[in-house]
Each structure stands twice: as C-alpha cells, then as structure tokens.
Amino acid sequence: MLGTAIREERERQGLRLEDLSRRAYISRSTLSAYEREERAIPPDAKARLIQALGNVRLAQVNCCDCPACLIPVPPLDGVDLHPLAVLGKAIEELSEAERALRMVDLINKPDAGRLTDLDRGLLDEAAAQVADVLPAIYTLLTVFHERYQVDVRAVATRLRDKLQARGYVSTRRRAA
C-alpha cells in the first residue's frame, strides 16, 4: 500500500523512477520493487522517500504505522476536506477539549491515588477530548500544506526550536 502511494505521488509530481531514487539514495531497481509492493520498505528508506517527496499525507501514514507511536493518527479520508470545513472542525475539537480540561480539578491531587471517581471520569473524558484534537489538527496541517503550500516541515522545525529555546526539550537533535 505504501509502495503504491509512493508511486502515485512520484507520478503526480512528474518524477521519473530515476529522479526519486537519486533523491532518496535508493537504487532504481529497489525503488521499483517497493513501488510494486514486492519488497517491504525498511524504516530508513521510508523516511528518505517521504522526505524526498515532501508529502505530508504520506508522512502521516508512515507515522501512524509506526509501532512506537503513542497515539497513531491515520489521515482522515472520509471527511469533507474543504479548507473551511476542516478549519471549523479543528476549532470545534479544540473548544471541546478546552471545556473538558477546564472541568478537571487536580488541585492537591499530585497522583492517581488522590483522585475521586468523579476526578477519574473527568480526567478520562479530558484525555479523550484532547486525543480527538489530533486528527483534526493533522488534517488541518495537511490541508494547509496541500492547498496553500504551507511548509509543514518548516513549521515543525520552528516548533522544535521554540521548545528548545524555552528549555522545554533538550537541544539534542534526532538522527535524520
């Protein structure tokens, strides 16, 4: 499935097999086997291919398929992808998450042992509402990228840099 999606995206971009194989540092014959679904695509090759194609939707599919992903979020393909519909849905999900989070009272409750049944229920609901935001946000970023050419990778880099500057994350960079 991913091999077919890579072939379709390569063709959509007007790239020849040789062009993508050169960009992704993969031999032409190996890439051809991936696209025909004759060989499994190893994680490092997936990353190089997706980066070479610059396709946000393929990146999301790859992240969703990763067994280490905390909350896999597949691309939404059964929804109205009109920009206004996606924007409205993202705002709606964010508002619902905010309302649920405001209901959670964690004052003097530093751990699960101090939660009441009501607290636990409200916390579970808040977690579910926050998780509901993820597909809406991923879809919104995908629409921004596909319709308006927003460079989502640059947005991610700026986010990482901002979090590092504020001391929220270490400055150690992930291997590419």
Secondary structure, DSSP 8 states (H G I E B T S, - for coil): -HHHHHHHHHHHTT--HHHHHHHHT--HHHHHHHHTTSS---HHHHHHHHHHHT-HHHHHHHHHH-TT-SS------SS---HHHHHHHHHHHHHHHHHHHHH---TT--SGGG--HHHHHHHHHHHHHHHHHHHHHHHHHHHHHHHH---HHHHHHHHHHHHHHTTSS-S-----
